[in-house]
Amino acid sequence: MTTGDVARICRVAPRTVSKWFDTGKLRGYRIPGSRDRRIPVQQLVAFMRAHGIPLDGLDAGRCRVMVLSASVPAGLCDAINACDRYAVRVAENGFEAGMIAQGFRPHVVIVDLADDDAQGAKLCGLIKSRPELQSARVLAATSDASDSRRGQLLAEGFDGCLPKPLAAAAIIGAAEEATNLIT
């Protein structure tokens, strides 16, 4: 991470980060042939914990994905969270999804349509009606990802469709496509 990235996460001035780096409080390295500094994420996390800086700012530069499903495959979130560009939270029901969405403010919401399509469409509408979540892309996860089904879901307000079972690579791909991230 650059000193600017660290400053934004820790909510301090970039010069403060440079001082932390130069005094050895925050470990990192200089780019060869340049005066630019880089701080590995692991070092930043250790520094933040040691100095009581809240870790909630770490998600600021990441694409936040919320999965609303009662049956998320084991290890799925760990595989996605391992990538520095994504943060994933899972909600098992609508209430939990509301609580998570309020603080997490996801960029992408994946709604599992396993149980009730009508409930999924209602959740999609509720998410899009909230001012703080209007920019979130809502994707449906369904076992029927045919063209006709995809068209039906788009008509109901979903921004896209994912085939089930959910896989980390499919979620990352859908998140990149939905948010137009460049890899």
N, C-alpha and C positions, 0 to 999 in steps of 0.2 A: 504494500500500500504506500502511496505517496504521503508526504507530510500534510498535504491538503486534505487527503482522505481521512487521515487520523485526526486532524483538527476538527473536521466536520463531525466525526463520530464521537469525539470526546468533548465537543462543544467548547473548544478553545481556539486561540489564534494560531495560525501556522507557525509563527515565530516561536511560540511556546513549545510546540512539538519539536522544532529544530533544537531548542535548548535542552529538552529532555534527551534527545538523541546525542547531542554533542557532549553532555555531561555523563553519558553512559547509563542514565536511568531507563531509557527505552532502547532496547537492542535492535539493530538492523544492519544495513550495509549501504555503502555508497556505490553508485553505478560507476564502473571504471571509465576514466576519461571525462568525468562529469562531477559536479558538486551535488547532484541530486541524491537524495536519500530514499531508501525503501525499507519498510518495516514489515516483516512477515506477520501474518494474522495471529499465529500462535504467540508470538512475542507481545503483540498488542493486547491480546486477551489476558496474558499473565500480568502485564503492566497494569491493565485496568483493574483486575482483581486485587493486586497488591496495593493499589492506591484508592480503592473504594469508588471507582468510577463505574456508574451503572452500565451494564452490558447491552442495554436495550438499543443503543445507537448503532450496534454492529449490524443490525438488519437494515439500516438506512440505505446502504448501497446494494442491497440484494433484491432480487425479484421474490416477492412474498407470495407463496402459494398456499391456499387453504383447501383441504380435501374434506368434503362432507360425505362420509361413508361409515357404515357400521362394521364393514369388513375390509380393512386395509391390509394388504399382504405384509407379513413381518419383514422388517428390514427396509421397506420401501422409503420411509422418511429418512432413515439413516443414510441410504444411498444418495438421496437428493441433497440432504443437508451437508454431505461431505464435500460437495462442490461449493466453492466460495461464492458463487453467484446466486444461490437460491437458499431460501428459508422456507420450510414447510411446517404447517400445523394441521392436525387432524381433529375434526369434530365428528362425534358419533350421532348427534341429533341436532335439530334445528335450534334448540335453546343454547347448546354449547357452541354452535356455529355463530350465533349472535354475539355471545360473550367474547369469543376469539376475534371475530371481525372488528369489534369495537376498538380493541387495543392494537391488534396486529395490522389492520388495514391492508388486506391482501390485494395484490395486483391481479391475481388469477384465482378464481374459485371453481373447483371441480365438484359437481354434484352427482353423486351416484344415484342412478334412477332404478336401482334394483327393486325397491319395494313399491313405490307409488309414483307414476309419471305425473299425476296431477299435483302431488305435493312438491315434486321437483320443479315444475313450472311455476308454482306459487312462490317457492323459495327464490327462484330466478327473478321474478318480479319484485319481490321484497328487497333483494340485494340491489337491484338497479334503481329502486325508488329512494334509497338512502343517499343523501347528498355526498357524504364522505366516501361512498363506495361506487358512485356512478361511473368512475373510470375503470373499475374492475371488470375484467373479462370473465364471463361465466360460461363454463364448458360442462356439457353433460357427459357422464360416463355411462355407456349402455352396452349391452351384449348384442344389440342389433344396430350395427353401424352402416346399414345399407344407405344408398343415396336417397331413397324415399323417406326413410326414418330421419336422416340428417336434415333434409328439407323441412320435415315436420318440426324438428327441434329448433331450427333456425326461426321458423314462423312463430314458435312459442316464446322467443326472446333470447334463446341461448346464442352465444357467440361462436360456438363450435361443438364438436363431438369427439369423444375418445372411445376407442373400443375397449371392452373389458376382456380379460382381467387387466387391471392397471399395472403398468410397468414404469420404472423410473425414467427410462429413455423416452417413452411416449409422453410422460408428463413434462419433462424438460423441453422436448420438441414442441409440444402444444403451448407451453408457457412462452417460449421464444417466438413462436408464430403469433400468438395472441398479443404479445407486447412489443413485437417487432424488434427484438433484441438482435444485435449483430454479434456473431461469434467470432 
